[in-house]
Amino acid sequence: MNVWGFQFVCLSVFVVSLLYTVCARRSQDLHCGACRALVDELEWEISQVDPKKTIQLGSFRINPDGSQSVTEIPYSRSEAHLTELLERVCENMLNYGEKMDSSTHRKTYVRVLSRDGTKMDLSGVKVDGDVTSGLKFACERIAEEHEDELIELFSHEQDNVKDRLCSKRTDLCDYALHIPHDEL
């Protein structure tokens, strides 16, 4: 092999590795953003349920002493409600756009439609079908693959669910432990 052939092979290897790195980083940004948006959407949906609304759990059989082993828990954090939310919450990813963080050069995902109708600053936010469909697909995959963890974390009120799920339990955001909790 001559010098030009060797340089071509080296350049080809470099370009392929660079493309792989870019694609892997984009995938990581997408999955991390989808996880964090999913958690944010679930927290908001849970907060919209009347806290007085409860659901009964346990056996409806009557014990020998005439009592029943039934307990009431808040409906908003019941497994039934959380399962229902997980089936439809990823539709909300259509309300997100992609923004490049100028300091880290990582992509983040932000809501482009406010929940209360207030005008939002969308400067630097990319909103298109590829972004929303990719985010929705990633959200659905995360919701399906991590359904048990999501239900476990949300059935009990816990702090820092984004970090617990997206960084510590799943490694979807292993680089993102420093991202503020109110980014979304």
Secondary structure as the mmCIF struct_conf table of DSSP 4:
data_model
#
loop_
_struct_conf.conf_type_id
_struct_conf.id
_struct_conf.beg_label_comp_id
_struct_conf.beg_label_asym_id
_struct_conf.beg_label_seq_id
_struct_conf.end_label_comp_id
_struct_conf.end_label_asym_id
_struct_conf.end_label_seq_id
HELX_RH_AL_P HELX_RH_AL_P1 VAL A 3 SER A 47
TURN_TY1_P TURN_TY1_P1 GLN A 48 GLN A 48
BEND BEND1 VAL A 49 VAL A 49
TURN_TY1_P TURN_TY1_P2 PRO A 51 LYS A 52
STRN STRN1 THR A 54 ILE A 62
HELX_LH_PP_P HELX_LH_PP_P1 ASN A 63 ASN A 63
TURN_TY1_P TURN_TY1_P3 PRO A 64 ASP A 65
BEND BEND2 GLY A 66 GLY A 66
STRN STRN2 GLN A 68 PRO A 74
HELX_RH_3T_P HELX_RH_3T_P1 TYR A 75 ARG A 77
BEND BEND3 SER A 78 SER A 78
HELX_RH_AL_P HELX_RH_AL_P2 GLU A 79 ARG A 88
HELX_RH_3T_P HELX_RH_3T_P2 VAL A 89 ASN A 95
STRN STRN3 TYR A 96 MET A 100
TURN_TY1_P TURN_TY1_P4 SER A 102 THR A 104
STRN STRN4 LYS A 107 ARG A 111
BEND BEND4 VAL A 112 LEU A 113
BEND BEND5 ARG A 115 ASP A 116
TURN_TY1_P TURN_TY1_P5 SER A 123 GLY A 124
STRN STRN5 VAL A 125 LYS A 126
HELX_RH_AL_P HELX_RH_AL_P3 GLY A 129 GLU A 145
TURN_TY1_P TURN_TY1_P6 HIS A 146 HIS A 146
HELX_RH_AL_P HELX_RH_AL_P4 GLU A 147 SER A 155
BEND BEND6 HIS A 156 HIS A 156
BEND BEND7 ASP A 159 ASP A 159
HELX_RH_AL_P HELX_RH_AL_P5 VAL A 161 LYS A 162
HELX_RH_PI_P HELX_RH_PI_P1 ASP A 163 ARG A 169
BEND BEND8 THR A 170 THR A 170
TURN_TY1_P TURN_TY1_P7 LEU A 172 TYR A 175
TURN_TY1_P TURN_TY1_P8 LEU A 177 HIS A 178
BEND BEND9 ILE A 179 ILE A 179
TURN_TY1_P TURN_TY1_P9 HIS A 181 ASP A 182
#
